[in-house]
Amino acid sequence: MTHNYFLGKDGFQWFTGVVESRADPLKAGRVKVRAVGYHTNDKEKLPTSDLPWAICVLPTTAPGISGLGSSPSFLVEGSWIWGYFRDGEDAQEPVVLGSLPGRPIELSNTSKGFYDPNGIYPKYKNEPDVNRLAINNEDNPHLALTLRQSTRITGIATADFNAITAADGSIIAASDGDTFDQPSIPYNASYPYNHVYESESGHIREYDDTPGYQRIYESHRTGTSYEIDSQGNKIDIIKGIHYTLVSSNNKAYIAGDSDITIDGRHKIYINKNNVLNNHYDIQIGAGASINIQVDSGDVNIHTVQGKINMNAGGDYNLKVGGNMNVVVSGSISETVEGNKTSNTTGAVVHRGATIDLNP
């Protein structure tokens, strides 16, 4: 027996309408829609709570099963939508097929139907519903972009090692510090090339294909973000604490220079698990030096167990601006293959159980 009247062959009852609620008690991604022509705008006669729940059609990238893909739909109150009634003329089982962006000529009127009852959307009137970052109208800039431009960090100082005279009279060359800036914001979008996603709280993602200004930008509402500009440069901005937790190895290669400027402290803890031969190795290639400068403070080196070994392939020069105190619990042994010269301006005192000048 052939049936000629069933879902799909019972006429296509389509409609347009406005989302007035998405607080689905089943948390199934449904929305309440007030349909033009089917429903009145008088909220006393037909309150939002009495509107039927509408199912939202999802794209194939969100299969709508077992939480896979992107869900729920991103329809907010005040969104204009297009759909159909799968129960035909009964019009009690709406299905949302898509949203209808436009150019609002007024803001929400919470006393009437066909508006956002919360009074939030639309945010702007006489503007397209397309994201401001995609349009790039200088008269209507996106607040997030304005904040990025106004909070750009400049003049960050790097380490500055002063030239000094060594104990042998030679000059230890200076390693002058300089400053660096956070790069200028590379945003220069041109419609329709910048593809923007923005969440309600202000999280933003941009894939900008503007010729000559291609870039990727992703930002948390607080401003923590990363950006890759048209040259492949990457800028990371962390507004809070930055944690990097690596379960295995970590390797980094820098072909150019590296500058780190820290306002707070800096600690390094090597071999936390006390594994044999987990050394802390520093190697400097030929032609470069290690320069350490403490502007006001001490340099303290302490071994709880173990020796301090220093091997100088050339001269060993020590210059002390004040007194030099050496406390040795054991013995001191010196082996000098050449001459030894000692110049003392003041008195020289030697004390010992025995003093042998020619043993």
C-alpha positions in Angstrom: 0.0 0.0 0.0 1.4 3.4 -1.0 1.0 6.4 1.2 0.9 9.7 -0.5 0.7 11.9 2.5 3.5 11.9 5.1 6.3 14.1 6.5 8.0 15.5 3.4 4.9 15.3 1.2 2.4 17.2 3.3 3.3 20.7 2.0 6.1 23.0 3.0 4.9 25.5 5.6 7.8 27.9 6.0 8.1 31.0 8.1 10.3 33.8 9.4 10.5 34.8 13.0 12.5 36.0 16.0 14.2 34.0 18.8 12.8 35.1 22.2 14.3 32.4 24.4 17.0 29.7 24.3 16.7 28.5 27.9 15.8 25.0 26.8 15.0 23.0 30.0 16.1 19.8 28.1 19.4 21.5 27.1 18.9 20.1 23.6 19.7 23.3 21.8 16.1 24.3 21.1 14.8 27.9 21.0 11.5 29.6 21.3 10.5 31.5 18.1 7.7 34.0 17.5 6.7 33.4 13.8 5.6 36.3 11.7 1.9 35.9 10.7 1.4 32.9 12.9 1.9 34.6 16.2 0.9 38.0 17.5 3.3 40.6 18.9 1.1 41.1 21.9 3.0 39.4 24.7 0.0 39.6 27.0 -2.0 37.4 24.6 0.9 35.2 23.7 3.8 35.4 26.2 7.2 34.1 25.3 6.7 31.1 27.6 3.8 29.9 25.5 5.7 29.9 22.2 6.6 26.4 20.8 10.2 25.1 21.1 12.0 25.0 17.7 14.6 22.5 16.8 17.7 24.0 15.1 19.2 22.3 12.0 23.0 22.0 12.5 25.7 21.9 9.8 27.4 18.6 8.9 30.4 19.7 11.0 28.1 19.4 14.0 26.4 16.0 13.6 24.0 16.7 16.5 24.7 13.4 18.2 26.6 12.6 21.4 27.9 16.1 21.8 30.1 15.9 18.7 30.9 19.1 16.7 29.8 22.5 17.7 26.7 22.7 19.9 24.3 24.2 20.9 23.4 26.6 18.1 24.7 30.2 18.4 21.3 31.8 18.1 20.7 34.5 20.6 17.5 36.3 21.6 16.6 38.8 19.0 17.9 36.7 16.1 15.8 36.6 13.0 15.5 33.1 11.6 13.9 31.2 8.7 12.4 27.8 9.1 9.4 25.5 8.5 6.8 23.6 10.5 7.4 19.9 10.2 3.8 19.3 11.4 2.4 21.4 8.5 -0.6 23.6 9.1 -0.7 22.7 12.8 2.4 24.9 13.2 3.4 23.5 16.6 6.7 21.8 15.6 9.0 24.5 14.1 12.4 23.8 12.7 15.0 26.5 12.3 16.9 26.2 9.1 19.1 29.3 9.4 19.4 32.9 10.6 18.7 36.1 8.7 21.2 39.0 9.3 20.2 42.4 8.3 20.5 46.1 9.2 18.4 46.9 12.3 16.7 50.3 12.3 15.8 50.1 15.9 16.9 48.6 19.2 15.0 46.0 21.3 11.5 46.9 22.6 11.0 44.5 25.5 7.3 45.2 25.8 6.5 43.6 22.4 7.0 40.4 20.7 9.5 39.9 17.9 12.2 41.6 20.0 14.9 40.4 22.4 13.1 40.3 25.7 16.4 40.9 27.5 17.0 44.2 25.7 20.5 43.2 24.7 20.3 42.6 20.9 20.7 44.1 18.5 23.7 46.1 20.0 23.7 48.7 17.2 21.1 50.2 14.9 21.5 51.4 11.4 24.5 49.1 11.1 24.8 45.8 9.3 24.7 42.7 11.5 28.1 41.7 10.1 30.9 42.0 12.7 32.6 45.4 12.9 36.0 43.7 12.6 34.9 42.3 9.2 33.7 45.7 8.0 36.5 47.9 9.3 34.6 51.2 9.3 36.8 53.9 11.0 33.7 55.7 12.2 32.4 52.5 14.0 35.5 50.7 15.3 35.3 47.5 17.3 35.9 48.1 21.0 38.3 45.2 21.2 40.5 46.7 18.4 40.5 50.1 20.0 41.6 48.6 23.3 44.4 46.6 21.6 45.7 49.7 19.9 45.6 51.8 23.1 47.3 49.2 25.4 50.2 48.4 23.1 53.4 48.0 25.1 56.5 50.0 24.0 59.9 50.8 25.4 60.7 47.5 27.1 64.4 47.6 28.3 66.9 44.8 27.7 69.9 44.0 29.8 72.7 46.6 29.9 76.2 45.5 30.8 78.6 48.3 31.6 82.2 48.4 30.4 84.7 47.9 33.3 88.4 47.5 33.8 89.6 44.0 34.7 92.2 43.2 37.3 94.9 43.0 34.7 94.1 46.4 33.3 92.2 45.2 30.3 88.8 46.6 29.4 85.8 44.2 29.6 83.6 45.5 26.8 80.1 46.7 27.4 77.1 45.0 26.1 74.7 47.9 25.7 71.1 47.4 26.3 68.3 48.8 24.1 64.5 48.7 24.0 61.9 46.8 22.0 58.2 47.4 21.4 55.2 45.2 20.9 54.7 45.3 17.1 52.1 47.6 15.8 48.7 46.0 15.5 48.7 44.5 12.0 44.9 44.7 11.5 44.0 46.3 8.2 40.9 44.2 7.1 39.0 44.9 4.0 35.5 43.6 3.5 34.6 40.8 2.7 38.0 39.1 3.3 38.1 39.0 7.1 36.2 36.0 8.5 35.3 36.8 12.1 33.8 34.7 15.0 32.8 36.5 18.2 31.1 35.0 21.2 28.7 36.8 23.5 31.3 37.6 26.2 33.8 38.9 23.7 36.0 36.0 22.7 37.2 36.6 19.1 38.7 34.6 16.3 39.7 36.2 13.0 40.9 34.5 9.8 41.8 37.5 7.6 42.4 37.0 3.9 42.7 40.7 3.0 45.3 40.8 0.2 48.7 41.9 1.7 47.4 41.8 5.3 46.6 38.1 5.7 46.7 37.1 9.4 45.2 34.9 12.1 44.1 36.3 15.5 42.5 34.7 18.5 41.7 36.4 21.7 40.1 35.8 25.1 37.8 38.5 26.3 40.5 39.7 28.8 42.9 40.4 26.0 45.1 37.2 26.3 45.7 36.5 22.6 48.0 35.4 19.9 48.3 36.9 16.4 50.2 35.8 13.3 50.7 38.6 10.8 51.2 38.5 7.0 54.9 37.9 7.4 54.5 34.9 9.7 55.5 36.8 12.8 53.7 35.7 16.0 52.8 37.9 18.9 51.6 36.2 22.2 50.0 38.4 24.8 49.2 36.9 28.2 47.1 39.1 30.5 47.3 36.7 33.4 49.6 33.9 34.6 51.2 31.8 31.9 51.7 28.0 32.6 53.4 25.6 30.3 53.3 22.0 31.4 55.2 19.5 29.3 55.0 15.8 30.0 58.0 14.9 28.0 60.9 16.8 26.4 61.0 20.4 25.4 63.3 21.7 22.7 63.5 25.2 21.2 65.7 26.6 18.4 66.1 30.4 18.0 68.0 31.4 14.8 68.2 35.0 15.8 68.5 37.0 19.1 66.6 36.4 22.3 65.8 39.1 24.9 64.0 38.4 28.1 63.0 41.3 30.5 61.5 40.3 33.8 60.0 42.7 36.4 59.8 40.1 39.1 62.0 37.2 40.2 63.3 34.3 38.1 64.0 30.8 39.4 65.4 27.7 37.7 65.2 24.3 39.4 67.2 21.6 37.6 67.0 17.8 38.4 64.0 18.1 40.7 63.8 14.3 40.9 67.5 13.8 41.8 68.4 11.7 38.7 72.1 11.0 38.1 73.8 13.2 35.5 70.9 15.6 34.8 73.3 18.4 34.5 72.7 22.1 33.8 75.0 22.9 30.9 75.7 26.3 29.3 78.0 26.5 26.3 79.1 29.8 24.7 80.5 29.6 21.1 83.8 31.1 20.1 84.0 34.9 20.1 81.4 35.6 22.8 81.5 36.0 26.6 79.3 35.6 29.6 78.6 38.9 31.2 76.8 39.1 34.6 76.2 42.5 36.2 74.4 43.0 39.6 73.5 46.7 39.9 73.0 46.6 43.7 73.2 43.2 45.5 75.3 40.2 46.0 76.4 37.2 43.9 76.1 34.1 46.1 77.2 30.6 45.0 76.7 27.8 47.5 77.0 24.0 47.2 75.3 21.9 49.9 77.4 18.9 48.9 80.1 18.9 46.2 83.0 21.0 44.9 83.4 24.2 43.1 85.8 23.7 40.2 87.0 26.6 38.0 89.4 26.0 35.1 90.7 29.0 33.2 92.2 28.2 29.8 93.9 31.6 29.9 94.5 34.2 32.6 92.5 34.3 35.8 91.9 37.8 36.9 90.2 38.8 40.2 89.6 42.4 41.2 88.1 43.1 44.7 86.8 46.6 45.5 86.7 45.9 49.3 88.2 43.3 51.6 88.8 39.7 50.6 88.1 37.1 53.2 88.9 33.4 52.7 87.9 30.8 55.3 89.2 27.3 54.6 88.3 24.4 56.9 91.0 22.2 55.4 94.4 22.9 53.8 95.5 25.2 51.1 97.9 23.9 48.4 99.3 26.1 45.7 101.4 25.0 42.7 103.0 27.8 40.8 105.0 26.9 37.7 106.2 30.4 37.2 107.1 33.3 39.5 104.9 34.6 42.3 104.8 38.2 43.2 102.9 39.7 46.2 102.7 43.5 46.7 101.2 44.6 50.0 100.9 48.3 51.0 100.2 47.5 54.6 101.6 44.9 57.1 102.0 41.2 56.3 101.2 38.8 59.2 101.7 35.0 59.0 100.7 32.8 61.9 101.1 29.1 62.1 102.2 26.2 64.4 105.4 26.2 62.3 106.5 28.4 59.4 109.0 26.7 57.0 110.4 29.1 54.4 112.8 26.5 53.0 111.6 23.0 53.9 
